[in-house]
Amino acid sequence: MSPFPYLSYLYTMHEQHEKLEQILASLEQPDDKLLQQQIQEWAAASEENRKYYEEVKRIWFTGNEPGDMEYDIELEKKRFWDRVDGEAPVTPVRRMNWFPKIAVAAVLLITAGIVVWKFVLTDRNTYKTIQTARLERDSVELADGSKVYLHGSSSVRYTAGMNGARREVWLEKGEAFFEITKDPAHPFIVHIDSAEVEVLGTSFDVRRADSVLSVAVATGKVQFTAVKNQAQALLTPGLTGAFVKAGTTITVTKNSNQLAWRTGQVKFYDSPLQEVLATMEHVYEVNVNMAPSLTKTRVTATINNLSFEKIITLLEASLDIKVTELDSMTYKARPVR
């Protein structure tokens, strides 16, 4: 029998295990509606996901309470791998026995992981979530002194204690700017869907859109990694890395204006009007539809801390266009004649 079906199964299992921490967080935080929705959507995506979710939930609710546990993790791991490796007791080995052993290993490690995770979470690290509505801005200072600034329509989940080997937060939705306290012994990780950012001490912006994940660096260096295929980019100040979820590489560009919502400054040099309008949409959380006849219009400008209304006035005067308000968040740009 070919081993490839087994490898396919193991890949699916690996993808499910990557979701384990978020599933556990959803069980610990039943009132987090956004997290519950994300987990339910993931579970409904396939029969394998649904079965995995139900099994994790079963183990979670039937496991021992943290106060009743006496579990020597290292000893149990050694005993388990001794059995898998056939060191004790010694028994005849058949070639195809490796797959059942791996499957059993996965189940045992998942079970042990959930029990230990419940203990650690209850004893040390509860999760907290901060969210913003459209046009709202908010910030939070983490236990390690790092600061997170949220753009509108965004959500960030983080461990309250920040006392693990890695300092971790999850950008669940939207965009956030991070100012990270330097601590070489404890890397800071930002999880964004199918990618992650790792830093020691720096400031940077992370945006999670429907199809693209992007990171823009203000100070220091960050490592931007696509988790599934391990594509990587080392980003320094002025650089922006973008990863299309359906793609395989990270594209790096200069001066993307992604930080404009924090700095108040945007720069354009012979840029298409469509790019200018897209930046305005991002900064001011509006929708600006552009007439097809303006496709070839170019813009060169530096704008500092201007309101949306003043930028519209500037564009209308310099480009001979008219921007009309259709409703409170939608505009239309068209030629004057």
Secondary structure, 3 states (H helix, E strand, C coil): CCCHHHHHHHHHHHHHHHCHHHHHHHHHCCCCHHHHHHHHHHHHCCHHHHHHHHHHHHHHHHCCCHHHCCCCHHHHHHHHHHHHHCCCCCCCCCHHHHHHHHHHHHHHHHHHHHHHHHHHHHHCCCEEEEECCCCCCEEEECCCCCEEEECCCCEEEEECCCCCCCEEEEEEEEEEEEECCCCCCCCEEEEECCEEEEECCCEEEEEECCCEEEEEEEECCEEEEECCCCCEEEECCCEEEEEECCCCCEEEEECCCCCHHHHCEEEEEEEEHHHHHHHHHHHHCCEEEECHHHCCCEEEEEEECCCHHHHHHHHHHHHCEEEEEEECCEEEEEECC
